[in-house]
Amino acid sequence: MSALKWDARHIGPVPHDLSYYSKCMLGGVLACGITHAGITPLDVAKCNMQVNPAKYKSLGAGLKMLVAEEGANGIWKGFGPTFVGYSLQGMFKYGLYEVFKDYYMNLAGEELSDKYKPAIWLAGSASAEVFADIALCPFEMAKVKIQTSPTGTFPTAFGAAIREMQRTKLETRFPFGSLVPLWSRQIPYTMAKFFFFEKIVQLFYTKVFTEPKDSYGKGTQLGVTFASGYLAGVVCAIVSHPADSLVSQLGKSANKGKSVSQIANEVGFSTLATKGLGTRVLMIGTLTGFQWWIYDSFKSAMGMGTTGGK
């Protein structure tokens, strides 16, 4: 195939047309919305460990204290904005990753695309996450406020919480007050997530499963997907944890009106980087593994093949 005719949108098992990208967006909705909402209790405990480490000392103790003080519903606070926000984020994260990856590959051309695959993965994932976080931000702000506010001081119902955030927007900076910290958390996280996932999948198919990828069954391919996603998630959690802690601190009432840099200086980098990290590694590793597994299962069911390869 001549360089003039080469097109990244036509090198996979199916053409990357509008239908393909739309299905990838739907796969992203399923992958992120379901998984993030499903681990809401871990998220509630993690956020409270970040903003009140003296009270919530560990995952187990934190969950027990939340249940004791607020009942079983206490550990499911923020389920609504989590589900909606991360569904929207997943739609753009995965769908636009495919769009930007093809776009940057076509800009680079066949030879450079093959030579600099990691750069394509990083650029595509970073570009997609910029838009994904704009969609997520209002819901993430509401979620954090619901999860970290003392009992009875802020509505826990989805609609009521959004209305209260809107009513107090001068104080809460709703809906995009946390966008920059969110970008600082999510863009490095997503770059690591997609880069390490693609790289680990590549290693599996060059070092372990050395026959052509298509010669292996769906079960094997999806097993590779889950293992690669889990390992990538562990790296992601470490890379993005300081910024995640900052986002949680911004939702704390004691930090109302403070700048990001002021909060960071007061809390200290060591605390931002380590408090709640074990919980987040467990949470994000499992989360990322299942996200990629759901996403690739959906793609396989649609006849689009799994992500990555040699």
C-alpha positions in Angstrom: 0.0 0.0 0.0 1.5 3.4 -1.0 2.1 6.1 1.6 -0.4 8.3 -0.2 -3.2 5.8 0.2 -2.4 4.7 3.8 -5.1 5.5 6.3 -5.0 4.5 9.9 -8.8 4.2 9.9 -8.6 1.2 7.6 -5.8 -0.9 9.1 -7.9 -2.7 11.7 -10.3 -5.6 11.4 -13.2 -3.1 10.6 -13.1 0.4 9.2 -13.0 3.2 11.7 -16.0 5.2 10.5 -18.7 7.1 12.4 -20.4 3.9 13.4 -17.2 2.5 14.8 -16.5 5.6 16.9 -20.1 5.8 18.1 -19.9 2.2 19.3 -16.6 2.9 21.1 -18.3 5.8 22.8 -21.1 3.5 24.0 -18.5 1.0 25.1 -16.9 3.7 27.2 -20.2 4.6 28.8 -20.6 1.0 29.9 -17.0 0.6 31.0 -16.8 3.7 33.2 -20.3 4.3 34.4 -20.9 0.8 35.7 -17.5 0.3 37.3 -17.2 3.7 39.0 -20.7 3.6 40.4 -20.1 0.0 41.6 -17.2 1.0 43.8 -18.9 4.0 45.4 -18.3 2.7 48.9 -14.6 2.5 48.4 -14.7 6.0 46.9 -16.6 7.4 49.9 -14.1 5.9 52.3 -11.1 7.1 50.2 -12.4 10.7 49.9 -13.0 10.9 53.7 -9.6 9.4 54.4 -8.1 12.2 52.3 -10.0 15.1 53.9 -10.1 13.8 57.5 -7.2 11.4 58.0 -7.3 11.7 61.8 -10.9 10.3 61.9 -10.8 7.9 59.0 -7.5 6.0 59.5 -8.0 3.1 57.1 -10.3 1.6 54.6 -11.9 -0.9 56.9 -12.2 1.5 59.8 -13.5 4.2 57.6 -16.3 2.0 56.1 -17.3 0.8 59.6 -17.5 4.4 60.9 -19.5 5.6 58.0 -22.0 2.7 58.4 -22.2 3.3 62.2 -22.8 7.0 61.8 -25.0 7.2 58.6 -26.3 3.6 58.1 -25.8 1.4 55.1 -26.8 4.3 52.7 -23.9 6.3 54.0 -21.4 4.4 52.0 -23.4 4.8 48.8 -23.5 8.6 48.9 -22.8 10.2 45.6 -23.9 7.2 43.5 -26.0 9.3 41.1 -23.4 11.9 40.1 -20.8 9.2 40.0 -22.8 7.1 37.5 -23.8 10.0 35.3 -20.5 11.8 35.4 -18.3 8.8 34.7 -20.6 7.6 32.0 -20.1 10.9 30.2 -16.4 10.8 30.9 -16.1 7.3 29.6 -18.0 8.2 26.4 -15.4 10.8 25.5 -12.3 9.1 27.1 -12.7 5.9 25.0 -14.5 7.2 22.0 -12.3 10.3 21.4 -9.2 8.2 22.1 -10.0 6.2 19.0 -10.7 9.4 17.0 -7.5 11.2 18.1 -5.3 8.1 17.8 -6.4 7.7 14.1 -6.0 11.4 13.6 -2.5 11.6 14.9 -1.5 8.4 13.1 -2.6 10.0 9.8 -0.8 13.2 10.6 2.4 11.2 11.2 2.1 8.8 8.3 2.6 5.0 8.3 6.3 4.9 9.0 6.4 7.4 11.8 3.2 6.0 13.4 4.8 2.6 13.6 8.1 4.0 14.9 6.5 6.2 17.5 3.5 4.3 18.7 3.9 5.3 22.4 3.8 9.0 21.4 0.6 8.4 19.5 -1.0 6.6 22.5 0.0 9.5 24.9 -1.1 12.3 22.6 -4.4 10.5 21.8 -5.3 9.8 25.4 -4.3 13.2 26.6 -6.4 15.0 24.0 -9.4 12.8 24.7 -9.2 13.4 28.4 -9.3 17.2 28.1 -12.9 16.9 26.7 -13.8 14.0 29.0 -13.1 16.0 32.1 -15.1 19.0 31.0 -18.1 16.6 30.9 -17.2 15.0 34.2 -16.3 18.1 36.3 -19.8 19.3 37.5 -20.7 15.8 38.6 -17.4 15.2 40.2 -17.7 18.4 42.2 -21.2 17.4 43.4 -20.0 13.9 44.2 -17.1 15.0 46.4 -19.3 17.6 48.2 -21.9 14.9 48.9 -19.3 12.4 50.1 -17.2 14.6 52.3 -19.8 17.0 53.9 -20.7 16.2 57.6 -24.1 14.5 57.9 -27.0 16.8 57.5 -25.0 19.8 56.2 -25.5 19.0 52.5 -28.1 17.2 50.4 -27.3 13.6 49.4 -29.9 13.2 46.7 -28.5 13.8 43.2 -31.0 16.5 42.0 -31.0 18.3 45.3 -27.2 18.3 45.5 -26.8 19.8 42.0 -29.4 22.5 42.8 -27.5 23.3 46.0 -24.2 23.5 44.2 -25.8 25.8 41.7 -27.3 28.0 44.4 -24.0 28.3 46.2 -21.8 28.5 43.1 -19.9 31.6 44.3 -18.6 29.5 47.2 -18.4 26.1 45.5 -17.1 27.5 42.1 -19.6 25.1 40.5 -19.7 23.8 37.8 -16.0 24.1 36.7 -14.1 25.2 39.7 -12.3 21.9 40.0 -11.5 21.5 36.3 -7.8 22.4 36.5 -7.2 20.0 39.5 -9.3 17.5 37.7 -7.2 17.9 34.5 -4.0 17.6 36.6 -5.3 14.3 38.1 -7.0 12.8 35.1 -4.8 13.7 32.1 -1.6 12.0 33.7 -3.8 9.2 34.9 -5.4 8.6 31.4 -2.0 8.9 29.6 -0.6 6.3 32.0 -3.7 4.2 31.7 -3.7 4.0 27.9 0.1 4.0 27.4 0.8 1.2 29.9 -2.3 -0.8 28.8 -1.3 -0.7 25.1 2.4 -1.4 26.1 1.5 -4.4 28.3 -0.9 -5.8 25.7 1.9 -5.5 23.1 4.3 -7.3 25.5 1.8 -10.1 26.0 1.4 -10.7 22.2 5.2 -10.5 21.5 6.6 -12.4 24.6 3.8 -14.7 25.8 1.2 -15.3 23.1 3.5 -15.2 20.1 1.1 -16.5 17.4 -1.0 -13.9 15.4 -3.5 -12.3 17.8 -6.4 -13.4 15.7 -5.5 -17.0 16.2 -6.4 -16.8 19.9 -9.9 -17.1 21.1 -12.0 -14.3 22.7 -11.4 -15.8 26.2 -7.6 -15.5 25.9 -7.8 -12.1 24.3 -10.1 -10.7 27.0 -7.8 -12.3 29.7 -4.9 -10.4 28.2 -7.1 -7.3 28.3 -8.0 -7.6 32.0 -4.5 -8.4 33.1 -3.1 -5.5 31.1 -5.8 -3.2 32.4 -5.2 -4.2 36.0 -1.4 -3.6 35.9 -1.9 -0.3 34.1 -4.3 0.8 36.8 -1.8 0.3 39.6 0.6 2.6 37.8 -2.2 5.1 37.2 -3.2 5.2 40.8 0.3 6.2 41.9 0.8 8.8 39.2 -2.5 10.6 39.8 -3.0 10.3 43.5 -1.6 13.7 44.7 -4.0 15.5 42.4 -6.9 13.2 43.4 -6.2 14.2 47.0 -6.3 17.8 46.0 -9.7 17.4 44.4 -11.0 15.9 47.6 -9.5 18.7 49.7 -11.2 21.3 47.5 -14.6 19.8 48.6 -13.8 20.2 52.3 -15.7 23.0 53.9 -12.6 24.1 55.9 -10.9 24.9 52.6 -13.6 27.1 51.2 -12.2 30.1 49.4 -8.6 28.8 49.5 -6.5 28.5 46.3 -5.1 25.1 45.0 -1.5 26.1 45.8 -2.5 27.3 49.4 -4.2 23.9 50.1 -1.3 22.0 48.7 1.2 23.9 50.8 -0.9 23.4 54.0 -1.5 19.7 53.5 2.0 18.9 52.2 3.0 16.8 49.2 3.8 13.7 51.2 0.3 13.6 52.6 -1.3 14.3 49.2 0.8 11.5 47.7 0.3 8.8 50.3 -2.9 9.3 52.3 -5.5 6.8 51.0 -3.0 5.5 48.3 -3.4 1.8 49.3 -7.1 2.0 48.9 -6.8 3.8 45.6 -4.3 1.3 44.2 -6.8 -1.5 45.1 -9.7 0.5 43.7 -8.1 1.8 40.5 -6.3 -1.5 39.6 -9.6 -3.4 39.8 -11.5 -0.6 38.3 -9.2 -0.2 35.3 -9.0 -4.0 34.7 -12.7 -4.3 34.6 -13.1 -1.1 32.5 -10.9 -2.5 29.8 -12.5 -5.9 30.0 -16.0 -4.4 29.6 -14.9 -2.1 26.8 -13.2 -4.9 24.9 -16.0 -7.4 25.6 -18.4 -4.8 24.0 -16.1 -4.3 21.1 -15.8 -8.1 20.5 -19.5 -8.5 20.7 -19.9 -5.8 18.0 -17.3 -7.6 15.8 -14.7 -4.8 16.3 -12.0 -6.9 17.9 -10.1 -6.2 21.1 -7.8 -3.3 21.7 -4.0 -3.4 21.0 -1.6 -6.0 19.7 1.9 -6.4 18.5 
